[in-house]
Amino acid sequence: MTASTTPCWLKRFSLALGFLLCLLSALPAQAAEDIVARRLSARIEEGALEISTRYQTTLPAPLQDALQQGVPLTFQLTFELTRPRSSAWWQQLKTLFEPTATLSFKLVYYRLTNRYRVAIGGLATNYGSLNEALSAVGSIAGWRVMDVSGWDSDSQHSLRGRVRLELDISQLPRPFQLNALGSRDWTLESDWITVAPEVNN
């Protein structure tokens, strides 16, 4: 009797395990659909590592509603040095394990004028549609992320880093931060993408 039920139990277990693995493997792919990198490049220019990026961002309905209600959305573009390993480790130690460089993009909707504004630091640009504004979020050319003027040519050629754009939940008003906890609709981030610079001699 036992011999006839054991294969059935194993079959059910393997089916359940397979289903669970399918669900887990689908999660990262789904999470990466909201922010997709369209262009990423790096180069060394005048002794500095420069990054250029462009992203396509899609806001889930709850975030669109929050934006329409006047809630500003802050996105953070992050660069982390990964190679050479010794330099990457020293960079992390020097910055107390913070990213090598970050840049914030603040997206705001003004109901009175029906316009969107994207601010990068002290510079801001207005847009007539949400799609236009979102195309500006995470888009930057010649972003100087670190000084490599003291590096020799071999070290510059071996330099590698990774870049990611994500919604900075910590910048949301407190009630919205609570809503964002554990919610798929409020977790927006791109995949980490490795970049290697072109070296201009």
C-alpha positions in Angstrom: 0.0 0.0 0.0 2.8 2.4 0.9 4.7 1.6 -2.3 1.7 2.7 -4.4 1.1 6.1 -2.7 4.7 7.3 -2.5 5.1 8.0 -6.3 1.9 9.9 -6.2 3.1 12.0 -3.3 6.5 12.6 -5.0 4.7 13.6 -8.2 2.5 16.2 -6.4 5.5 17.6 -4.5 7.5 18.0 -7.7 4.6 19.7 -9.4 4.2 22.1 -6.5 7.9 22.8 -6.4 8.1 23.4 -10.1 5.1 25.8 -9.9 6.8 27.7 -7.1 10.1 27.9 -9.0 8.2 29.3 -12.1 6.6 32.0 -9.9 9.9 33.0 -8.3 11.8 33.1 -11.7 9.1 35.3 -13.1 9.4 37.9 -10.4 12.7 39.6 -11.4 11.6 39.8 -15.1 8.3 41.4 -14.0 10.1 43.9 -11.7 12.4 45.0 -14.5 9.7 45.9 -17.0 8.8 49.2 -15.4 12.2 50.8 -15.9 14.2 49.7 -19.0 17.6 51.0 -20.0 17.6 52.2 -23.6 21.2 53.6 -23.7 24.1 53.3 -21.4 27.6 54.3 -22.2 30.8 55.4 -20.4 34.0 57.1 -21.5 37.0 58.7 -19.9 37.3 62.3 -20.8 39.8 64.8 -19.4 40.7 62.5 -16.5 37.1 61.8 -15.4 34.8 58.9 -15.9 31.6 60.1 -17.7 28.3 58.2 -17.9 25.5 58.7 -20.3 22.1 57.1 -19.8 18.6 57.0 -21.2 15.7 55.0 -19.7 12.1 54.1 -20.5 9.9 54.3 -17.4 6.3 53.1 -17.1 4.4 54.2 -13.9 1.9 51.7 -12.5 -1.6 53.2 -11.9 -1.2 53.8 -8.1 2.0 55.9 -8.8 0.2 57.8 -11.6 -2.7 58.6 -9.2 -0.3 59.8 -6.5 1.6 62.0 -9.0 -1.7 63.5 -10.2 -2.5 64.3 -6.5 0.6 66.3 -6.3 3.0 63.8 -4.7 6.5 64.3 -6.1 8.4 61.2 -7.2 12.1 61.1 -6.8 14.2 58.7 -8.9 17.8 57.9 -8.1 20.4 57.1 -10.7 23.3 55.1 -9.1 26.8 54.3 -10.4 28.9 51.8 -8.5 32.6 51.1 -9.3 33.2 47.3 -9.5 36.6 46.9 -11.1 39.5 47.0 -10.5 38.5 45.3 -7.3 41.1 47.0 -5.2 40.1 50.4 -6.4 36.4 49.5 -6.0 37.0 48.4 -2.4 38.9 51.5 -1.6 36.2 53.6 -3.1 33.6 51.9 -0.9 35.7 52.3 2.2 36.3 56.0 1.4 32.5 56.7 1.0 31.5 54.5 4.0 30.1 51.9 1.6 27.8 54.3 -0.2 27.5 54.2 -4.0 30.3 55.8 -6.0 28.0 58.4 -7.4 24.2 59.2 -7.3 22.0 61.6 -9.2 18.4 62.5 -8.3 15.5 63.2 -10.7 12.4 64.8 -9.2 9.2 64.4 -11.1 6.3 66.8 -10.1 2.8 67.4 -11.7 1.3 70.9 -11.5 -2.5 70.6 -11.8 -3.0 74.4 -12.3 -0.9 74.5 -15.5 -1.4 70.8 -16.4 2.4 70.5 -16.8 5.0 68.1 -15.5 8.4 69.2 -14.2 11.6 67.2 -14.0 14.3 68.7 -11.8 18.0 67.5 -11.7 19.6 69.4 -8.9 18.9 73.1 -9.5 18.0 72.6 -13.1 14.3 72.0 -14.1 12.5 71.5 -17.4 8.7 71.5 -18.0 6.9 69.0 -20.2 3.4 68.9 -21.6 2.8 65.1 -21.1 3.7 62.4 -18.7 5.5 60.4 -21.4 7.7 63.3 -22.2 8.6 63.9 -18.6 9.3 60.2 -18.0 11.6 60.1 -20.9 13.7 62.8 -19.2 13.9 60.8 -15.9 17.2 59.0 -15.8 18.5 60.6 -19.0 21.8 62.3 -18.7 24.8 62.9 -20.9 28.4 63.3 -19.7 27.7 62.7 -16.0 31.1 62.9 -14.3 31.0 60.1 -11.7 34.7 59.9 -10.6 38.1 61.3 -11.1 40.5 58.8 -12.7 43.2 61.2 -13.7 45.7 59.5 -11.4 45.1 56.0 -12.9 47.5 54.5 -15.3 46.4 53.4 -18.8 46.0 49.7 -17.9 43.8 50.5 -14.8 41.6 52.8 -16.9 41.1 50.1 -19.6 40.2 47.6 -16.9 37.7 49.9 -15.2 34.1 48.5 -14.9 31.0 49.8 -13.1 27.3 49.2 -13.0 24.4 51.5 -13.2 20.7 51.4 -12.0 17.7 53.7 -11.9 15.1 53.3 -9.1 12.3 55.1 -7.4 13.5 56.5 -4.1 10.8 55.4 -1.7 12.5 57.2 1.2 11.7 60.6 -0.5 7.9 59.9 -0.5 5.6 61.5 2.1 5.3 59.2 5.2 1.8 57.9 4.5 2.9 56.8 1.0 6.1 55.2 2.4 3.8 53.0 4.5 1.7 52.1 1.4 4.9 51.3 -0.5 6.1 48.7 2.0 5.7 45.3 0.3 3.7 46.7 -2.6 4.8 45.6 -6.1 3.2 48.8 -7.6 5.5 51.1 -5.6 8.8 49.2 -6.2 10.3 50.5 -9.4 13.9 49.8 -10.4 15.9 48.8 -13.4 18.3 45.9 -13.6 21.9 46.6 -12.8 23.8 47.0 -16.1 27.6 46.8 -16.4 29.4 49.6 -18.2 33.0 49.7 -19.5 34.5 53.0 -20.7 35.9 54.0 -24.0 39.3 55.5 -23.3 40.2 58.6 -25.2 44.0 59.1 -25.5 
